[in-house]
Amino acid sequence: MAEKVKEGDLVYFEYDGWIKNPAGHEELFDTTSEELAKEHELYDEKRTYGEVPTVVGKERLMKGMDEALTGVDVGKEQEVIIPPEKGMGERDPKLVELFPIREFHRQEIDPKPGMEVHIRDRNGFVSAVTAGRVRVDFNNPLAGKTLLYKFKVKKKVKGAKAKVLAIIEMDYGGGAGEFKVKVEKGNADIVLPEVCKYDEKWFVSKYKVISDLRDLAGLKSIRFVEEYTKKEKGEAETA
């Protein structure tokens, strides 16, 4: 009998996200498949492709996706259609604003429709440029869209060390394999990779990692270790 996914499980899953347009055309907007990303000209060389970790039923994903993961069989291909109210919500007309084009020119930006912009401390995208004015839409690009997800839960994460690494990857990002982890009797020692010594993203993510390690991995004590190794003569010392 296939293993079922239940609320609170830490899992690795893969997915392809499509926008369902009214005419029936489907447009890929996100995927964990490098091959599919390249095929649809969505490939991002800075991204690591492949299955990703999440915790099910804890609002880490959009509501429709969270619900779809609960109760599925591990290893089975699945599909779910997600309406806007369970996705990124409906579009709000109040979040579409006009700005003088000179505000963009002061930033040496030549605005074009579809361009992502940061203006007045907000992120949006240009929806139109007309007669010295620029219309900027601050809605999420997926707001008001019906979505189709094709997905598969690859595995449940089991074992304390595996959970620690999955949580680090989920909360901090790729490169979890560079962390050295030792878990004994509910206590974890985690040796940080070199990048964490100066990465602002780690400083922000660390407290979320700690919270999830306690809640999802059941750890009582967590210790992060920074190593500084003295090199032999002629070698640069690790900072």
C-alpha positions, 0 to 999 in steps of 0.5 A, a space after each residue: 500500500 502506498 504511503 500517504 502524506 499527512 498534515 505536518 509531514 516534511 516532504 520533498 516534492 517536484 512540481 510544474 505550475 501553469 496559468 490556465 488562460 480563458 482561451 484554454 491555453 496553458 502558460 508555464 510560470 514555475 517549475 522544478 524541472 531544469 529541462 522544462 524551464 529551458 524548453 519554455 525559456 524560464 531557465 534561471 542559471 542562479 537557481 538550483 532545480 530539482 525536488 524541494 522540501 516543504 512542510 504540509 498543512 502549515 501554510 508554507 504554500 498557497 492554500 490550494 497547493 497545501 490542501 492538494 498535498 494533504 492525503 496524496 500517495 508518495 510517488 504518484 503523479 498528481 494534478 490540481 486546479 487552484 482558483 484565485 481564492 485559494 491561490 494568490 487572490 483576486 486582483 485589486 484595482 486599487 493596487 494599480 497606480 499612475 506615476 510621472 515618467 520622470 520618476 523613472 528617468 531620475 533612476 535612469 530607467 526607461 520603463 517598458 510594459 512588463 518590466 519589473 520595477 521598484 518605486 516608492 519602496 514597493 515592487 510592481 510591474 509596468 502595465 502601460 506607458 503613455 504620454 509621460 505617465 507610467 501605469 504600475 501594477 502592484 498586484 502579484 502577477 498571479 493574482 486573479 489567475 486560475 492555476 494548474 499544478 502537476 506535482 509529485 511527492 518524492 519522499 517523506 523526510 525521516 530521521 533527525 539528521 535528514 530533517 535538519 538538512 531539509 529544514 535548512 534547505 527549506 528556510 535558507 535555500 540551496 547548499 544545505 549539504 555544505 552544513 555538517 550536522 551531528 544529532 544525538 539524543 535530541 541535541 544538534 551540533 551544526 557546523 556552518 559553511 564558510 558562506 554563512 559567516 558573511 551572508 546576510 540571508 543566513 542572519 535573517 533565516 537563522 531564527 526561522 531555521 531554529 524555530 522549525 528545528 524545534 517544531 519539526 525535528 523535535 530538537 531540544 538543543 541546537 548549537 551552530 558552530 563557526 570553524 576558523 582553521 589556521 592554515 600552514 605557512 604559505 596558505 591563506 587563513 580561513 576568515 
